[in-house]
Amino acid sequence: MRFAIILWIEELPYNVARRTSEIGIRMALGAHRGRVVRMILNQVLVLAVVGLAIGVSTALGTSKLVASFRERYPISVLQVRIPTM
């Protein structure tokens, strides 16, 4: 989760730097500052929501897969033996 937050925080400055010329043209043509800020934040939030949806669905699928293995191959911690040298 921390990794995702760090990536999200890093995405905003990258996105602004990449689109600096577009932002400058919009401002020169009369776009209000708030509208430009909303445009950038909207793009970042859409990216975050898509990433969240992919992450949650992957986590749920993986947990179901692991649960199915536990049902097929039940093993307790006491049955696991660590070889010694």
Buried (B, 14 or more C-beta within 10 A) or exposed (E): EEEEEEEBEEBBEEBBEEBEEEBEEBEEEEEEEEEBEEBBEEBBEEBBEEBEEEEEEEEEEEEEEEEEEEEEEEEEEEEEEEEEE
